Amino acid sequence: MTPLLGEYDCKVDSKGRIRFPSALLMQLGKAASVPFVINRGFGKYLNIYPKESWDYYAAKVNSKSTFKKENLMFMRYFYRGATEVGVDGSERILLSKRLLEYAEIEKEVILNALNDRIEVWSPHNFDIQLEGEPSVDYLRLAEQIFPDDNNNDKPGFSL
């Protein structure tokens, strides 16, 4: 699957449905016609996984022993609220009331495409999350992620 990109402002209708933006549907391609799994994120947001991505992460989680307390606690949190959903004929996805309440989502959301999933944020919580970013030293983090990157392996780049 091609990494997903973009940040999209969307409305939530009275039934808890969000219409996927056309640009995001184009990126999802055929994945938009298969089920998605929604669960709670590691903060006050939700994750929407295309089924293929969900299956990958679920297999990793399920490979851990449930006889280890930390594993069992993580499994419970990871699966809490997980729901399989599909895109309807109007390109909408339905979010449960419990998930909307967890993420403090009311009438508007921000869909933040992040590689193999889509984060669903209330605008307020998304802004709070962004406010914390300047405290992170991104250059130092980039040095850790891309040590000794000399651009020789990037297509289309030459210095």
C-alpha positions in Angstrom: 0.0 0.0 0.0 1.3 3.5 -0.9 1.8 5.6 2.2 -1.1 7.9 2.9 -0.5 11.6 3.1 -2.6 14.7 3.9 -4.6 16.6 6.5 -8.3 17.0 5.8 -11.0 19.0 7.6 -14.3 17.1 7.6 -17.8 17.4 9.1 -19.5 14.8 11.2 -23.2 14.4 10.4 -25.9 13.8 13.0 -25.5 10.0 12.8 -21.7 10.1 13.4 -20.7 9.6 9.8 -17.7 11.2 8.1 -17.3 11.6 4.3 -13.9 10.7 3.1 -12.3 13.5 1.0 -11.8 12.6 -2.7 -8.1 13.1 -2.4 -7.9 10.5 0.4 -10.1 8.1 -1.5 -7.8 8.3 -4.5 -4.8 7.5 -2.3 -6.7 4.5 -0.8 -7.6 3.2 -4.3 -9.0 -0.3 -4.0 -8.5 -0.3 -0.2 -11.5 2.1 -0.1 -13.8 -0.7 -1.1 -12.6 -3.1 1.6 -13.4 -3.0 5.3 -11.6 -0.7 7.7 -11.0 -1.1 11.4 -11.4 1.8 13.8 -9.9 1.8 17.3 -8.8 4.3 19.9 -5.4 5.9 19.4 -2.7 6.3 22.0 -4.2 9.7 22.9 -7.5 11.5 22.4 -7.9 10.5 18.8 -9.0 7.5 16.7 -7.2 5.4 14.1 -8.8 4.2 10.9 -6.8 1.3 9.5 -7.4 -0.3 6.0 -8.0 -4.0 6.8 -4.6 -5.0 5.5 -2.8 -2.7 7.9 -5.0 -3.7 10.8 -4.3 -7.4 10.1 -0.5 -6.7 10.2 -0.7 -4.9 13.6 -3.2 -7.3 15.0 -0.9 -10.3 14.1 2.0 -8.6 16.0 -0.2 -8.0 19.0 -1.6 -11.5 19.0 1.8 -13.1 18.8 2.5 -11.9 22.4 1.8 -14.1 25.4 -1.3 -13.2 27.4 0.3 -14.6 30.5 2.5 -11.6 30.8 0.7 -8.7 32.5 2.1 -5.9 30.3 1.2 -7.8 27.1 -2.4 -8.4 28.3 -2.8 -4.8 29.3 -1.6 -3.6 26.0 -3.9 -6.1 24.1 -6.9 -4.9 26.0 -6.1 -1.2 25.3 -5.2 -1.9 21.6 -8.5 -3.8 21.0 -10.7 -1.6 23.1 -13.4 -0.2 20.8 -12.0 -1.8 17.7 -14.8 -2.0 15.1 -14.8 -3.2 11.5 -16.6 -0.8 9.2 -17.1 -0.2 5.6 -17.5 2.9 3.3 -21.1 3.4 2.3 -22.3 4.4 -1.2 -21.9 8.1 -0.3 -18.2 7.5 0.6 -18.9 7.9 4.4 -17.7 5.9 7.3 -19.7 5.5 10.5 -18.0 6.2 13.9 -19.7 4.8 17.0 -20.9 7.1 19.7 -18.5 5.7 22.2 -15.5 6.3 20.0 -16.7 9.8 19.2 -17.0 10.6 22.9 -13.6 9.1 23.6 -11.9 11.3 21.1 -14.0 14.3 22.1 -15.3 14.7 18.6 -18.5 16.7 18.0 -19.3 18.3 14.6 -15.9 18.6 12.9 -12.8 16.4 12.6 -9.4 16.5 11.2 -8.3 13.4 9.3 -4.5 13.1 9.4 -3.2 10.5 7.0 -0.2 8.9 8.5 1.5 6.2 6.4 -0.8 3.2 6.7 -3.6 4.6 8.8 -5.8 7.7 9.2 -5.9 9.5 12.5 -9.2 11.1 13.4 -8.9 14.2 15.7 -11.2 16.8 17.1 -9.8 20.1 15.9 -9.2 21.2 19.6 -7.2 18.1 20.4 -5.3 18.2 17.2 -4.3 21.8 17.9 -3.1 20.9 21.4 -1.0 18.0 19.9 0.6 20.4 17.4 1.4 23.0 20.1 3.6 20.5 21.8 5.7 19.8 18.7 8.2 22.7 19.0 9.6 21.1 22.2 10.8 18.1 20.1 14.3 18.4 18.6 13.4 17.2 15.1 16.9 17.5 13.7 18.3 15.3 16.5 15.5 12.8 15.9 16.1 12.9 12.1 19.8 12.1 12.8 18.8 9.0 14.7 16.3 7.9 12.0 18.5 8.7 9.0 22.1 8.2 10.2 24.8 9.0 7.6 22.1 9.7 4.9 24.0 11.0 1.9 21.1 11.2 -0.5 22.7 8.6 -2.9 19.9 6.1 -2.6 17.0 8.6 -3.2 15.4 8.4 -6.6 15.7 11.7 -8.5 18.2 13.3 -6.2 21.8 14.1 -6.9 24.0 16.6 -5.2 
